[in-house]
Amino acid sequence: MAANARVLPGERSLVLEPSPAAYSSSTAQQGFAQHQVGGLPGWITESEPHPRCPGCETATPYLVTVAGGLTPFGEMPFHGNLYCFWCDTCRVACLLLRERDW
């Protein structure tokens, strides 16, 4: 864990660490799910356009990917990636679940 990383209190915690690039792989513990905050979505299926906000019909910016699989807190309830997008104007989240083919 990076020296300047912060763990937020609560039942579940996420450590955020700086990344030198807009898109790079996580330095998370080996064998655990690889989550991503910001940058570009690392699609596990073919890349696709960002979803449109149901409120204003604009493409929503990418926010975070939550990866299924084993985490330090246990197994996630899905196998694949949950891609999260956010429209700041309408305060609406759009979620896409993409399952792994393997």
C-alpha angles and dihedrals in degrees: 000000000000115000092239095045118122126211112209115220121246144085090300125027135196124200113216117202131180118259123208092214138047087243126021139135121273124255089219121143114291113260096025130104116279111231123186133205119198130338117080124329112263095219116207089199127038112314114261139185120276113263119259121245110251089218105051101009094232123132110268120233118244115255113169146341120221110198123214120228135061119350130174085262096052138272119335113234093242139049111227134033130307107211115202125201128182135206106204093190095057096025090231128143123212118199129195122190114202117185122215116249092218 
